[in-house]
Amino acid sequence: MELFREPQASPFAVAPRFGPVSAYWVEPGLVARVFYREFTTTMRHPSWAGLRADRDFRDVGLPV
């Protein structure tokens, strides 16, 4: 399984700066299972539950 692929450019319209070092952009290839109490702009009380081999990363997203 390929874990990371290098994209051609930043996924953001304006790439954020992280100090004097430029960012190294990657595209994910893994899906994680995470439990949480609430999702606002961030997850509240997240806990790691493991990797999901049965899901493709293109089929998942943020909760609605």
mmCIF file of the N, C-alpha and C atoms, coordinates in Angstrom:
data_MODEL
# 
_entry.id   MODEL 
# 
loop_
_atom_site.group_PDB 
_atom_site.id 
_atom_site.type_symbol 
_atom_site.label_atom_id 
_atom_site.label_alt_id 
_atom_site.label_comp_id 
_atom_site.label_asym_id 
_atom_site.label_entity_id 
_atom_site.label_seq_id 
_atom_site.pdbx_PDB_ins_code 
_atom_site.Cartn_x 
_atom_site.Cartn_y 
_atom_site.Cartn_z 
_atom_site.occupancy 
_atom_site.B_iso_or_equiv 
_atom_site.pdbx_formal_charge 
_atom_site.auth_seq_id 
_atom_site.auth_comp_id 
_atom_site.auth_asym_id 
_atom_site.auth_atom_id 
_atom_site.pdbx_PDB_model_num 
ATOM 1   N N  . MET A 1 1  ? 0.846   -1.174 0.000  1.00 0.00 ? 1  MET A N  1 
ATOM 2   C CA . MET A 1 1  ? 0.000   0.000  0.000  1.00 0.00 ? 1  MET A CA 1 
ATOM 3   C C  . MET A 1 1  ? 0.894   1.240  0.000  1.00 0.00 ? 1  MET A C  1 
ATOM 4   N N  . GLU A 1 2  ? 0.562   2.173  -0.837 1.00 0.00 ? 2  GLU A N  1 
ATOM 5   C CA . GLU A 1 2  ? 1.297   3.426  -0.889 1.00 0.00 ? 2  GLU A CA 1 
ATOM 6   C C  . GLU A 1 2  ? 0.742   4.359  0.187  1.00 0.00 ? 2  GLU A C  1 
ATOM 7   N N  . LEU A 1 3  ? 1.588   4.784  1.119  1.00 0.00 ? 3  LEU A N  1 
ATOM 8   C CA . LEU A 1 3  ? 1.111   5.593  2.234  1.00 0.00 ? 3  LEU A CA 1 
ATOM 9   C C  . LEU A 1 3  ? 0.945   7.054  1.872  1.00 0.00 ? 3  LEU A C  1 
ATOM 10  N N  . PHE A 1 4  ? 1.890   7.627  1.130  1.00 0.00 ? 4  PHE A N  1 
ATOM 11  C CA . PHE A 1 4  ? 1.826   9.043  0.786  1.00 0.00 ? 4  PHE A CA 1 
ATOM 12  C C  . PHE A 1 4  ? 2.191   9.241  -0.673 1.00 0.00 ? 4  PHE A C  1 
ATOM 13  N N  . ARG A 1 5  ? 1.551   10.209 -1.299 1.00 0.00 ? 5  ARG A N  1 
ATOM 14  C CA . ARG A 1 5  ? 1.875   10.617 -2.659 1.00 0.00 ? 5  ARG A CA 1 
ATOM 15  C C  . ARG A 1 5  ? 2.187   12.105 -2.634 1.00 0.00 ? 5  ARG A C  1 
ATOM 16  N N  . GLU A 1 6  ? 3.131   12.518 -3.441 1.00 0.00 ? 6  GLU A N  1 
ATOM 17  C CA . GLU A 1 6  ? 3.501   13.931 -3.478 1.00 0.00 ? 6  GLU A CA 1 
ATOM 18  C C  . GLU A 1 6  ? 2.623   14.677 -4.485 1.00 0.00 ? 6  GLU A C  1 
ATOM 19  N N  . PRO A 1 7  ? 1.853   15.669 -4.044 1.00 0.00 ? 7  PRO A N  1 
ATOM 20  C CA . PRO A 1 7  ? 1.075   16.483 -4.987 1.00 0.00 ? 7  PRO A CA 1 
ATOM 21  C C  . PRO A 1 7  ? 1.985   17.461 -5.714 1.00 0.00 ? 7  PRO A C  1 
ATOM 22  N N  . GLN A 1 8  ? 1.478   18.024 -6.787 1.00 0.00 ? 8  GLN A N  1 
ATOM 23  C CA . GLN A 1 8  ? 2.266   18.965 -7.574 1.00 0.00 ? 8  GLN A CA 1 
ATOM 24  C C  . GLN A 1 8  ? 2.422   20.313 -6.883 1.00 0.00 ? 8  GLN A C  1 
ATOM 25  N N  . ALA A 1 9  ? 1.428   20.728 -6.111 1.00 0.00 ? 9  ALA A N  1 
ATOM 26  C CA . ALA A 1 9  ? 1.461   22.048 -5.472 1.00 0.00 ? 9  ALA A CA 1 
ATOM 27  C C  . ALA A 1 9  ? 0.690   21.996 -4.161 1.00 0.00 ? 9  ALA A C  1 
ATOM 28  N N  . SER A 1 10 ? 0.663   23.120 -3.464 1.00 0.00 ? 10 SER A N  1 
ATOM 29  C CA . SER A 1 10 ? -0.068  23.235 -2.214 1.00 0.00 ? 10 SER A CA 1 
ATOM 30  C C  . SER A 1 10 ? -1.569  23.058 -2.458 1.00 0.00 ? 10 SER A C  1 
ATOM 31  N N  . PRO A 1 11 ? -2.292  22.375 -1.562 1.00 0.00 ? 11 PRO A N  1 
ATOM 32  C CA . PRO A 1 11 ? -3.737  22.241 -1.728 1.00 0.00 ? 11 PRO A CA 1 
ATOM 33  C C  . PRO A 1 11 ? -4.502  23.505 -1.363 1.00 0.00 ? 11 PRO A C  1 
ATOM 34  N N  . PHE A 1 12 ? -3.822  24.525 -0.844 1.00 0.00 ? 12 PHE A N  1 
ATOM 35  C CA . PHE A 1 12 ? -4.454  25.770 -0.420 1.00 0.00 ? 12 PHE A CA 1 
ATOM 36  C C  . PHE A 1 12 ? -4.245  26.864 -1.459 1.00 0.00 ? 12 PHE A C  1 
ATOM 37  N N  . ALA A 1 13 ? -5.204  27.801 -1.547 1.00 0.00 ? 13 ALA A N  1 
ATOM 38  C CA . ALA A 1 13 ? -5.060  28.928 -2.466 1.00 0.00 ? 13 ALA A CA 1 
ATOM 39  C C  . ALA A 1 13 ? -3.844  29.762 -2.091 1.00 0.00 ? 13 ALA A C  1 
ATOM 40  N N  . VAL A 1 14 ? -3.681  30.027 -0.796 1.00 0.00 ? 14 VAL A N  1 
ATOM 41  C CA . VAL A 1 14 ? -2.500  30.714 -0.276 1.00 0.00 ? 14 VAL A CA 1 
ATOM 42  C C  . VAL A 1 14 ? -1.842  29.756 0.711  1.00 0.00 ? 14 VAL A C  1 
ATOM 43  N N  . ALA A 1 15 ? -0.673  29.273 0.368  1.00 0.00 ? 15 ALA A N  1 
ATOM 44  C CA . ALA A 1 15 ? 0.000   28.278 1.208  1.00 0.00 ? 15 ALA A CA 1 
ATOM 45  C C  . ALA A 1 15 ? 0.468   28.909 2.517  1.00 0.00 ? 15 ALA A C  1 
ATOM 46  N N  . PRO A 1 16 ? 0.137   28.281 3.659  1.00 0.00 ? 16 PRO A N  1 
ATOM 47  C CA . PRO A 1 16 ? 0.596   28.822 4.947  1.00 0.00 ? 16 PRO A CA 1 
ATOM 48  C C  . PRO A 1 16 ? 2.100   28.629 5.110  1.00 0.00 ? 16 PRO A C  1 
ATOM 49  N N  . ARG A 1 17 ? 2.726   29.501 5.876  1.00 0.00 ? 17 ARG A N  1 
ATOM 50  C CA . ARG A 1 17 ? 4.155   29.398 6.161  1.00 0.00 ? 17 ARG A CA 1 
ATOM 51  C C  . ARG A 1 17 ? 4.328   28.855 7.570  1.00 0.00 ? 17 ARG A C  1 
ATOM 52  N N  . PHE A 1 18 ? 5.297   27.991 7.733  1.00 0.00 ? 18 PHE A N  1 
ATOM 53  C CA . PHE A 1 18 ? 5.606   27.388 9.023  1.00 0.00 ? 18 PHE A CA 1 
ATOM 54  C C  . PHE A 1 18 ? 7.012   27.771 9.429  1.00 0.00 ? 18 PHE A C  1 
ATOM 55  N N  . GLY A 1 19 ? 7.229   29.057 9.627  1.00 0.00 ? 19 GLY A N  1 
ATOM 56  C CA . GLY A 1 19 ? 8.564   29.534 9.981  1.00 0.00 ? 19 GLY A CA 1 
ATOM 57  C C  . GLY A 1 19 ? 9.455   29.630 8.751  1.00 0.00 ? 19 GLY A C  1 
ATOM 58  N N  . PRO A 1 20 ? 10.761  29.517 8.944  1.00 0.00 ? 20 PRO A N  1 
ATOM 59  C CA . PRO A 1 20 ? 11.679  29.697 7.817  1.00 0.00 ? 20 PRO A CA 1 
ATOM 60  C C  . PRO A 1 20 ? 11.705  28.506 6.857  1.00 0.00 ? 20 PRO A C  1 
ATOM 61  N N  . VAL A 1 21 ? 11.152  27.371 7.265  1.00 0.00 ? 21 VAL A N  1 
ATOM 62  C CA . VAL A 1 21 ? 11.175  26.178 6.434  1.00 0.00 ? 21 VAL A CA 1 
ATOM 63  C C  . VAL A 1 21 ? 9.863   26.061 5.672  1.00 0.00 ? 21 VAL A C  1 
ATOM 64  N N  . SER A 1 22 ? 9.932   25.809 4.375  1.00 0.00 ? 22 SER A N  1 
ATOM 65  C CA . SER A 1 22 ? 8.701   25.643 3.610  1.00 0.00 ? 22 SER A CA 1 
ATOM 66  C C  . SER A 1 22 ? 8.115   24.261 3.888  1.00 0.00 ? 22 SER A C  1 
ATOM 67  N N  . ALA A 1 23 ? 6.840   24.130 3.695  1.00 0.00 ? 23 ALA A N  1 
ATOM 68  C CA . ALA A 1 23 ? 6.131   22.883 4.001  1.00 0.00 ? 23 ALA A CA 1 
ATOM 69  C C  . ALA A 1 23 ? 6.387   21.840 2.921  1.00 0.00 ? 23 ALA A C  1 
ATOM 70  N N  . TYR A 1 24 ? 6.310   20.591 3.295  1.00 0.00 ? 24 TYR A N  1 
ATOM 71  C CA . TYR A 1 24 ? 6.417   19.461 2.386  1.00 0.00 ? 24 TYR A CA 1 
ATOM 72  C C  . TYR A 1 24 ? 5.029   18.842 2.292  1.00 0.00 ? 24 TYR A C  1 
ATOM 73  N N  . TRP A 1 25 ? 4.346   19.036 1.185  1.00 0.00 ? 25 TRP A N  1 
ATOM 74  C CA . TRP A 1 25 ? 2.952   18.620 1.046  1.00 0.00 ? 25 TRP A CA 1 
ATOM 75  C C  . TRP A 1 25 ? 2.869   17.155 0.666  1.00 0.00 ? 25 TRP A C  1 
ATOM 76  N N  . VAL A 1 26 ? 1.958   16.440 1.308  1.00 0.00 ? 26 VAL A N  1 
ATOM 77  C CA . VAL A 1 26 ? 1.681   15.043 0.971  1.00 0.00 ? 26 VAL A CA 1 
ATOM 78  C C  . VAL A 1 26 ? 0.177   14.851 0.909  1.00 0.00 ? 26 VAL A C  1 
ATOM 79  N N  . GLU A 1 27 ? -0.243  13.835 0.195  1.00 0.00 ? 27 GLU A N  1 
ATOM 80  C CA . GLU A 1 27 ? -1.647  13.457 0.158  1.00 0.00 ? 27 GLU A CA 1 
ATOM 81  C C  . GLU A 1 27 ? -1.793  12.157 0.938  1.00 0.00 ? 27 GLU A C  1 
ATOM 82  N N  . PRO A 1 28 ? -2.754  12.059 1.848  1.00 0.00 ? 28 PRO A N  1 
ATOM 83  C CA . PRO A 1 28 ? -2.881  10.857 2.676  1.00 0.00 ? 28 PRO A CA 1 
ATOM 84  C C  . PRO A 1 28 ? -3.369  9.654  1.873  1.00 0.00 ? 28 PRO A C  1 
ATOM 85  N N  . GLY A 1 29 ? -3.005  8.486  2.362  1.00 0.00 ? 29 GLY A N  1 
ATOM 86  C CA . GLY A 1 29 ? -3.469  7.258  1.756  1.00 0.00 ? 29 GLY A CA 1 
ATOM 87  C C  . GLY A 1 29 ? -4.024  6.292  2.790  1.00 0.00 ? 29 GLY A C  1 
ATOM 88  N N  . LEU A 1 30 ? -4.138  6.737  4.054  1.00 0.00 ? 30 LEU A N  1 
ATOM 89  C CA . LEU A 1 30 ? -4.643  5.903  5.131  1.00 0.00 ? 30 LEU A CA 1 
ATOM 90  C C  . LEU A 1 30 ? -5.927  6.490  5.695  1.00 0.00 ? 30 LEU A C  1 
ATOM 91  N N  . VAL A 1 31 ? -6.770  5.641  6.272  1.00 0.00 ? 31 VAL A N  1 
ATOM 92  C CA . VAL A 1 31 ? -7.993  6.088  6.911  1.00 0.00 ? 31 VAL A CA 1 
ATOM 93  C C  . VAL A 1 31 ? -7.947  5.647  8.374  1.00 0.00 ? 31 VAL A C  1 
ATOM 94  N N  . ALA A 1 32 ? -8.188  6.583  9.277  1.00 0.00 ? 32 ALA A N  1 
ATOM 95  C CA . ALA A 1 32 ? -8.181  6.281  10.708 1.00 0.00 ? 32 ALA A CA 1 
ATOM 96  C C  . ALA A 1 32 ? -9.604  6.291  11.251 1.00 0.00 ? 32 ALA A C  1 
ATOM 97  N N  . ARG A 1 33 ? -9.819  5.520  12.296 1.00 0.00 ? 33 ARG A N  1 
ATOM 98  C CA . ARG A 1 33 ? -11.090 5.549  13.021 1.00 0.00 ? 33 ARG A CA 1 
ATOM 99  C C  . ARG A 1 33 ? -10.836 6.299  14.319 1.00 0.00 ? 33 ARG A C  1 
ATOM 100 N N  . VAL A 1 34 ? -11.572 7.396  14.510 1.00 0.00 ? 34 VAL A N  1 
ATOM 101 C CA . VAL A 1 34 ? -11.398 8.247  15.680 1.00 0.00 ? 34 VAL A CA 1 
ATOM 102 C C  . VAL A 1 34 ? -12.772 8.486  16.306 1.00 0.00 ? 34 VAL A C  1 
ATOM 103 N N  . PHE A 1 35 ? -12.889 8.261  17.606 1.00 0.00 ? 35 PHE A N  1 
ATOM 104 C CA . PHE A 1 35 ? -14.112 8.573  18.333 1.00 0.00 ? 35 PHE A CA 1 
ATOM 105 C C  . PHE A 1 35 ? -13.960 9.957  18.956 1.00 0.00 ? 35 PHE A C  1 
ATOM 106 N N  . TYR A 1 36 ? -15.049 10.715 19.031 1.00 0.00 ? 36 TYR A N  1 
ATOM 107 C CA . TYR A 1 36 ? -15.002 12.054 19.617 1.00 0.00 ? 36 TYR A CA 1 
ATOM 108 C C  . TYR A 1 36 ? -16.367 12.399 20.197 1.00 0.00 ? 36 TYR A C  1 
ATOM 109 N N  . ARG A 1 37 ? -16.365 13.352 21.127 1.00 0.00 ? 37 ARG A N  1 
ATOM 110 C CA . ARG A 1 37 ? -17.611 13.766 21.782 1.00 0.00 ? 37 ARG A CA 1 
ATOM 111 C C  . ARG A 1 37 ? -18.432 14.703 20.913 1.00 0.00 ? 37 ARG A C  1 
ATOM 112 N N  . GLU A 1 38 ? -17.757 15.636 20.240 1.00 0.00 ? 38 GLU A N  1 
ATOM 113 C CA . GLU A 1 38 ? -18.451 16.668 19.466 1.00 0.00 ? 38 GLU A CA 1 
ATOM 114 C C  . GLU A 1 38 ? -17.503 17.175 18.394 1.00 0.00 ? 38 GLU A C  1 
ATOM 115 N N  . PHE A 1 39 ? -18.068 17.609 17.270 1.00 0.00 ? 39 PHE A N  1 
ATOM 116 C CA . PHE A 1 39 ? -17.258 18.205 16.209 1.00 0.00 ? 39 PHE A CA 1 
ATOM 117 C C  . PHE A 1 39 ? -17.807 19.594 15.920 1.00 0.00 ? 39 PHE A C  1 
ATOM 118 N N  . THR A 1 40 ? -17.018 20.629 16.239 1.00 0.00 ? 40 THR A N  1 
ATOM 119 C CA . THR A 1 40 ? -17.384 22.009 15.885 1.00 0.00 ? 40 THR A CA 1 
ATOM 120 C C  . THR A 1 40 ? -16.436 22.401 14.759 1.00 0.00 ? 40 THR A C  1 
ATOM 121 N N  . THR A 1 41 ? -15.429 23.184 15.036 1.00 0.00 ? 41 THR A N  1 
ATOM 122 C CA . THR A 1 41 ? -14.373 23.419 14.045 1.00 0.00 ? 41 THR A CA 1 
ATOM 123 C C  . THR A 1 41 ? -13.207 22.467 14.288 1.00 0.00 ? 41 THR A C  1 
ATOM 124 N N  . THR A 1 42 ? -13.190 21.832 15.455 1.00 0.00 ? 42 THR A N  1 
ATOM 125 C CA . THR A 1 42 ? -12.201 20.806 15.790 1.00 0.00 ? 42 THR A CA 1 
ATOM 126 C C  . THR A 1 42 ? -12.923 19.671 16.507 1.00 0.00 ? 42 THR A C  1 
ATOM 127 N N  . MET A 1 43 ? -12.216 18.569 16.692 1.00 0.00 ? 43 MET A N  1 
ATOM 128 C CA . MET A 1 43 ? -12.791 17.450 17.434 1.00 0.00 ? 43 MET A CA 1 
ATOM 129 C C  . MET A 1 43 ? -12.607 17.682 18.922 1.00 0.00 ? 43 MET A C  1 
ATOM 130 N N  . ARG A 1 44 ? -13.653 17.439 19.703 1.00 0.00 ? 44 ARG A N  1 
ATOM 131 C CA . ARG A 1 44 ? -13.553 17.533 21.161 1.00 0.00 ? 44 ARG A CA 1 
ATOM 132 C C  . ARG A 1 44 ? -13.358 16.149 21.731 1.00 0.00 ? 44 ARG A C  1 
ATOM 133 N N  . HIS A 1 45 ? -12.354 15.983 22.538 1.00 0.00 ? 45 HIS A N  1 
ATOM 134 C CA . HIS A 1 45 ? -12.020 14.721 23.204 1.00 0.00 ? 45 HIS A CA 1 
ATOM 135 C C  . HIS A 1 45 ? -11.836 13.564 22.217 1.00 0.00 ? 45 HIS A C  1 
ATOM 136 N N  . PRO A 1 46 ? -10.959 13.733 21.215 1.00 0.00 ? 46 PRO A N  1 
ATOM 137 C CA . PRO A 1 46 ? -10.756 12.632 20.270 1.00 0.00 ? 46 PRO A CA 1 
ATOM 138 C C  . PRO A 1 46 ? -9.974  11.489 20.913 1.00 0.00 ? 46 PRO A C  1 
ATOM 139 N N  . SER A 1 47 ? -10.262 10.284 20.485 1.00 0.00 ? 47 SER A N  1 
ATOM 140 C CA . SER A 1 47 ? -9.484  9.121  20.917 1.00 0.00 ? 47 SER A CA 1 
ATOM 141 C C  . SER A 1 47 ? -9.271  8.204  19.713 1.00 0.00 ? 47 SER A C  1 
ATOM 142 N N  . TRP A 1 48 ? -8.045  7.749  19.566 1.00 0.00 ? 48 TRP A N  1 
ATOM 143 C CA . TRP A 1 48 ? -7.618  6.914  18.453 1.00 0.00 ? 48 TRP A CA 1 
ATOM 144 C C  . TRP A 1 48 ? -8.214  5.521  18.600 1.00 0.00 ? 48 TRP A C  1 
ATOM 145 N N  . ALA A 1 49 ? -8.807  4.995  17.521 1.00 0.00 ? 49 ALA A N  1 
ATOM 146 C CA . ALA A 1 49 ? -9.395  3.658  17.565 1.00 0.00 ? 49 ALA A CA 1 
ATOM 147 C C  . ALA A 1 49 ? -8.739  2.713  16.567 1.00 0.00 ? 49 ALA A C  1 
ATOM 148 N N  . GLY A 1 50 ? -7.833  3.212  15.736 1.00 0.00 ? 50 GLY A N  1 
ATOM 149 C CA . GLY A 1 50 ? -7.110  2.336  14.810 1.00 0.00 ? 50 GLY A CA 1 
ATOM 150 C C  . GLY A 1 50 ? -7.273  2.731  13.360 1.00 0.00 ? 50 GLY A C  1 
ATOM 151 N N  . LEU A 1 51 ? -6.609  1.966  12.485 1.00 0.00 ? 51 LEU A N  1 
ATOM 152 C CA . LEU A 1 51 ? -6.695  2.199  11.053 1.00 0.00 ? 51 LEU A CA 1 
ATOM 153 C C  . LEU A 1 51 ? -7.832  1.396  10.451 1.00 0.00 ? 51 LEU A C  1 
ATOM 154 N N  . ARG A 1 52 ? -8.403  1.909  9.353  1.00 0.00 ? 52 ARG A N  1 
ATOM 155 C CA . ARG A 1 52 ? -9.492  1.234  8.655  1.00 0.00 ? 52 ARG A CA 1 
ATOM 156 C C  . ARG A 1 52 ? -8.972  0.724  7.315  1.00 0.00 ? 52 ARG A C  1 
ATOM 157 N N  . ALA A 1 53 ? -8.755  -0.561 7.200  1.00 0.00 ? 53 ALA A N  1 
ATOM 158 C CA . ALA A 1 53 ? -8.305  -1.151 5.945  1.00 0.00 ? 53 ALA A CA 1 
ATOM 159 C C  . ALA A 1 53 ? -9.465  -1.343 4.967  1.00 0.00 ? 53 ALA A C  1 
ATOM 160 N N  . ASP A 1 54 ? -10.703 -1.291 5.477  1.00 0.00 ? 54 ASP A N  1 
ATOM 161 C CA . ASP A 1 54 ? -11.881 -1.537 4.641  1.00 0.00 ? 54 ASP A CA 1 
ATOM 162 C C  . ASP A 1 54 ? -12.408 -0.288 3.949  1.00 0.00 ? 54 ASP A C  1 
ATOM 163 N N  . ARG A 1 55 ? -11.826 0.880  4.198  1.00 0.00 ? 55 ARG A N  1 
ATOM 164 C CA . ARG A 1 55 ? -12.305 2.141  3.600  1.00 0.00 ? 55 ARG A CA 1 
ATOM 165 C C  . ARG A 1 55 ? -11.211 2.771  2.758  1.00 0.00 ? 55 ARG A C  1 
ATOM 166 N N  . ASP A 1 56 ? -11.595 3.402  1.676  1.00 0.00 ? 56 ASP A N  1 
ATOM 167 C CA . ASP A 1 56 ? -10.656 4.133  0.830  1.00 0.00 ? 56 ASP A CA 1 
ATOM 168 C C  . ASP A 1 56 ? -10.671 5.597  1.252  1.00 0.00 ? 56 ASP A C  1 
ATOM 169 N N  . PHE A 1 57 ? -9.521  6.257  1.247  1.00 0.00 ? 57 PHE A N  1 
ATOM 170 C CA . PHE A 1 57 ? -9.433  7.624  1.718  1.00 0.00 ? 57 PHE A CA 1 
ATOM 171 C C  . PHE A 1 57 ? -10.259 8.595  0.875  1.00 0.00 ? 57 PHE A C  1 
ATOM 172 N N  . ARG A 1 58 ? -10.556 8.255  -0.358 1.00 0.00 ? 58 ARG A N  1 
ATOM 173 C CA . ARG A 1 58 ? -11.372 9.148  -1.206 1.00 0.00 ? 58 ARG A CA 1 
ATOM 174 C C  . ARG A 1 58 ? -12.846 9.102  -0.834 1.00 0.00 ? 58 ARG A C  1 
ATOM 175 N N  . ASP A 1 59 ? -13.266 8.115  -0.028 1.00 0.00 ? 59 ASP A N  1 
ATOM 176 C CA . ASP A 1 59 ? -14.675 7.966  0.339  1.00 0.00 ? 59 ASP A CA 1 
ATOM 177 C C  . ASP A 1 59 ? -15.030 8.551  1.686  1.00 0.00 ? 59 ASP A C  1 
ATOM 178 N N  . VAL A 1 60 ? -14.079 9.158  2.387  1.00 0.00 ? 60 VAL A N  1 
ATOM 179 C CA . VAL A 1 60 ? -14.357 9.691  3.726  1.00 0.00 ? 60 VAL A CA 1 
ATOM 180 C C  . VAL A 1 60 ? -14.142 11.198 3.745  1.00 0.00 ? 60 VAL A C  1 
ATOM 181 N N  . GLY A 1 61 ? -14.708 11.845 4.756  1.00 0.00 ? 61 GLY A N  1 
ATOM 182 C CA . GLY A 1 61 ? -14.564 13.291 4.908  1.00 0.00 ? 61 GLY A CA 1 
ATOM 183 C C  . GLY A 1 61 ? -14.948 13.716 6.299  1.00 0.00 ? 61 GLY A C  1 
ATOM 184 N N  . LEU A 1 62 ? -15.102 14.999 6.486  1.00 0.00 ? 62 LEU A N  1 
ATOM 185 C CA . LEU A 1 62 ? -15.511 15.524 7.772  1.00 0.00 ? 62 LEU A CA 1 
ATOM 186 C C  . LEU A 1 62 ? -16.985 15.253 8.013  1.00 0.00 ? 62 LEU A C  1 
ATOM 187 N N  . PRO A 1 63 ? -17.381 15.064 9.279  1.00 0.00 ? 63 PRO A N  1 
ATOM 188 C CA . PRO A 1 63 ? -18.793 14.823 9.571  1.00 0.00 ? 63 PRO A CA 1 
ATOM 189 C C  . PRO A 1 63 ? -19.647 16.056 9.262  1.00 0.00 ? 63 PRO A C  1 
ATOM 190 N N  . VAL A 1 64 ? -20.876 15.806 8.860  1.00 0.00 ? 64 VAL A N  1 
ATOM 191 C CA . VAL A 1 64 ? -21.792 16.903 8.518  1.00 0.00 ? 64 VAL A CA 1 
ATOM 192 C C  . VAL A 1 64 ? -22.806 17.089 9.610  1.00 0.00 ? 64 VAL A C  1 
# 
